[in-house]
Amino acid sequence: MRSELRWAMPLAIAALACTGGGGGAGAAGGARGFPSDAQVVRDPANGTIRFLAGPDLARGLEGDADLRAARAAGDPAAIALAFVAAHAGAFRLVRPAEELAVREVRPDREGRRIVVLAQRWRGVPVLRGELRVHVDGAGRIVAVNGSTIPTPSRLDIEPRLDAAAARARAAAVLGRGCDDCSAALVIAPAGADARLAWRVGPPPSGLSDALVIDARHGEVLERAPVALPGRPSPAPEEPR
């Protein structure tokens, strides 16, 4: 697990963090706090949890029926989902069972399982939104890290711009045709808020940039170089 989390500790030091057992109150059982020995780092922009660590983060949840059943079955994915659901308010999620989907379960170098939970809202994926829940062989949760957004309950997921308009906007920005670019709806983090956007990928014919374009007004929210399979990765650009 140390290798998986080595990047997280500098974040924990640099962020405006709260350390201790303040899990926070909220929806769906989130009023239950984390153990007093838990380390908690929150995103200073939106209050979501970026890093959480402790010897047994689910201590105190022995009465949670879903968690107990998941542990009895030895199912790390179910353990991870039950834990997040029990602390939904602390994670600033309204309905974790609907908002998180298991992307993968992989081992770490210490024999634990890392459950990767991808965030979505009403079927639309959150850009870079995921939680990585570290579960040991005894079913204990020892760490959670990742980046999510609060449930965007008021976000309208009907785009004003369609995919063709998003490609046309990308073509204007990039200065070349983009008719064969991929276009997928995403929810883009925006500080304490979130915006519906199109992620317009590069054409399949060569190396280029991917754009994230606001699905209501056409504003370019992000631009980043993307390497196609079999081609070297370009140097990242400065944020625009």
N, C-alpha and C positions, 0 to 999 in steps of 0.2 A: 504494500500500500504506500510506503514511503516514496517509491518512484512515481506512483500515480499522482501523489499530492504535493510533490516538491515545489510546484509552481504556486500552490495555494497559500503557503505560509508567507511569502513576501506580500501577497495580496492582503492577508490578514493583518500584517503589520502596517501596511500603507493605507488601508481603507479606514474610514471613520467607523470603527467597529464598536459593538457592544459585546463585552465578554462576561459570561456568566450564565445563569439558568433562566434568563428572561425569555421564555418561549413565546409569550404574548397570547392575548385572547383573540378569539375570532370565531369563524363559522366552522361547522362540522367537527366539533370536538377539539378545536385548536386552543381552547382555554387551558388545557393541560400544559404545564411548562416543561422544559427540558431539565435533566438532572443538573444539580448545582455545580458539578465539575465539567459541564459542557462548555466548549469554546464556541462562541457564535459570532460570525461576522456578517453584517448586512450590507447590501448595496446602498450607498448613501443617497442615490437618486430615487429609488423606488421602495426601499425598505425590505426587499426580498432577501432570503438567505443565500449568501454566496459560499459560505464555508461553515461547517459544523463538525465538531470532533469531540470524542469522549470515549471512555472505555465501554460504555453500554448506554447509548443514547435513548434506547427504548425502556430503560429502567423506570418503573412506575406505571407502565402500561400493561402489567400482567393481567389485568381484568378485561383487556380489549379482546373481544371474541375473534375478530378477523385476524389480528396479529397472532393470537394463540393458535388458531387453526393453521395459519401459514407456517408457523414454526414447527408444528406437529407434522406437517407434510414435507418439511425440509425444502420449501419453495422460496428461494431468495427473492424472486420477482414479487411474489405475493407479500413477503415480509416487507419489502421496500414500499410497496403501494399502501399497505396497511399502516405503516409508520407515518408516511406523509399525510394520509387521511386523518390520522389521530391528531396531527399537528397542523391541520389545514390552515387555521388562522395565522399561525406563525409563518407559514410559507406564503401567505396571502393568496390562497386559492379557495374558491368557493366550492367546487365539486371536483376534487382531485381524480376520482375514478373516471371522469369524462375528459378531464383536461390533460392527463398524463397517459402515455402509451409506452409499453416496454419496447425499446428499440433493440437492445441486446443485453445479454448477460455474459460477462467474460471474467476469467480468472485474473488475479494479480499475482505478483511474484511471491507473495506470502501465503498463497492458498485461499485467500478470501475471494468472494464474488463481487464484482462491480455490476450493479444493475443500472443501466442507462435508461432514464425515463425522458421521452421527448414531449415537450409541451405543445399543446394545440388549443384552439378555441373554436367550437362549432365546426370542427373538421379542418380548420385552416391552421397550418403549422406556424409556430412562433419562431422567427428567425433566430438561430443559435440558441433557442430555448431548450435547455435540458438540465436534469439533475442526475448526478452520479452517486448512487447510494452504495456504500461499502458494507457488506454483510459477511461476518466471519462464520466459521464452521458450526458454531453453536447457535447461530441465528441471531447473534447480537449485531446491532448496527453501530459501527465505530466511526463513521465519517459520512458526510454528505457534502458535495461541492458541485458547483455549476452556476448557471445564470438563467433566471426566469423573469417573468413579469407578473405583476398582480393580475388576477383574472380581469380581462377587459370587458366586463359585463355590458357596458354601454357602447361598445364599438360596433358600428354598422359594418357588416361584412359583405354588403352588396357594393361592388365597385362602381364608381361613376365612369371611369375609363375602362374600356375592355382591353383584352390582350393585344389586339391589333393596334390600338392607340398607344399602349405602353411600348410596343416594339417601334412604332413610329417615333415616339419621344426618344427612345434609346438611339435610334438611327441618327436623329438630329444631334444628340450629344456626342456620339462617337464619330460622326462624320462619314458614315458608310451604311450600306444596306443592312437591315436586321430582320428581313422577312423570315429567315430560317432560325432565328434565335428562339430559345425556349422561353416560356413565360409562365410563371406560377404565382398564384396568390400566396402571400405570407402576411403575418402580423409582425411589424417592425417595432422594436423598442424605441421609445423616444423620450429619454429622461424618465420622468415619473409617469409618462403617458405611453400610449401605443397607437400605431397608425396602420391601417390596411394598406398594403403595397403590392406591387408586382415585382418579383425578382426576375429580371430579364437576363438570361444567360448568354454567353457568346455563341456565335454560329458554330456548327460542327466542323467547319472547314479550316479553322485556325485559331491561334492564340489571340485572346482579346480580354476585355473587361466584362464583368457582370455588374449590372446596375440594379439598385433597389429604388423603385419609382412609386411615389405616393399614388394610390389608386383613385383618389378623388380630385387632386389638383395637378398631378403630373410633375410635382417637384422631385428632383433627384435627391434621395436621402443618403445613398451610399454609392460608391464606385470603387471596385476592387479588381485587380488583375486575377485571372483564373487560368490555370494550366490545364490543357486538355490531356486525356490519357496518352501516355507515350511521349509527352513533351516536357521539357524542364519547366519548373515553376519560375515565374518572373519575380523580380524584386518587388516587395510591397510598396505601394505608393503612400505618401503622407495623406492623412485624413483630409477630406475636402469639406 
